[in-house]
Amino acid sequence: MPLPEGWGICLACEMLMARAQMDKAPHERGLDEYPQEWQEDFQRFSALIENLAAHYGDDVLIRIFDPRSLQGLWKSIRYGVHRYPTFIFEKSEKIGGWDEAALIHATQSWLRKRETRPS
């Protein structure tokens, strides 16, 4: 699933503009230039990430890498990612695709493992 490259202006300005309802959110800008299927995938991905962030809060750090960026390409090669989206836990376990139940299960399993590790 490709993501739009243009993420907008500085974060402080983005927040001010969004709160003042002066413009579309950064992730919505330019989205209409992509095919409908990609737009739907992006909306689905955004909703999934927002749900995970709302559910787990500060317990989980979510990082998003665009596979077209140098860092995203490197991580795709390093972790053997061949389909998107793919979620990677502790540099080892991978969950690929849209199976939200599998993703939640893996996240909860990862949190349990983290709690039992000695500090």
N, C-alpha and C positions, 0 to 999 in steps of 0.2 A: 504494500500500500504506500504509494508516494505521498509525501507531505509537502505542502507549499513551502517554498524556500523563503519567501519574503515575510519575515516575522515582524516587520515594522520598525518603529523608532525606539528610543530609549525606554526602559521599563517605567520610569517615573512619569514620563509624558504619556505613555500608553495608559497607565492607571488613571491619570487625570482625565484623559479624553474619554475613557470608557465610563468613568463615574459621572461625567458630565453628559453622557450619552451623545457625544459629538460625532462619533464615528463607530464603525463596526469594531468588534474585538479583533486583536491581531490575527488570531487563527481563522477568522471569517473573511478577512480581506483577500481578494484574489481567488477564493475558493470556487467561485462561479466560472472561472476559466478552465477548470478541470472537468473531465467527463463525469457524468452523473454517478456512475459506479464508484469513482474515487471520492467524490464528495460524500457519498453515503458511508464509505469505509472510514473516512476521516471523522465524520460525526459519530459513528459507532465507536471508534477508537477513543475520541475525546470523552464520550460518555463513560466508557469503561474506566479510563484513567481517573476521571472525576469521582466515580463511584468508589474505586479502590482508595483514593486519597481521603474521601469523606469517611469511609469505613475504618481505615487503619490509622489515619492521622499521622502523628509523628513516629509511630512504631515502624513505619516502612518508608524508605527513601526511594522515590520513583525517578529514574533518569530516562530521558527519551533521547535516542540518537537517530538522526536521519541517516539511513544507509547510503545516501548519496554523498554525505560529507566524508572527509578523510577519516575522522574519528569513528564514524558509523561504519564505514567500509572496513576499517581495521578490526572493529569489534565483531562484525559479521564473519570475517575470515577467522579471527582468533577463536570464536566460540562455535564455528561451524553452522552459522545461521543460514538457512536456505529458504525460509518463508517468513512472511511478516503478517501481523506483528509476532515477535518472539520475546518472551519475558525470561530473564536469566536471574537465577538466585545464587548468591555466593559463588559466582564464577564457575558453577558446575551444573546445577539442574536447569533445564530449559523447558519452557512450556510454549509451544508454537500454535498459532491460530487463534480462533475466537472462543474457545471453550472457557467461559467465565467460571464455571464450576470447578474445572481442573485448576485454573489459576488461583481461585480462592483456597482450594484444598492445599496447593503447593505453598501459598503464602502462610497459611495457618501452620503447616508442617514446619516451614522455615522458622516461624516465630517460636514454636515449641522447642526446636533444636537450639535456637539462640538463647532461650531462657535457661536451658539445662547446661550450657557451656560454663566451665569455670571462668571466673573473671580474671 
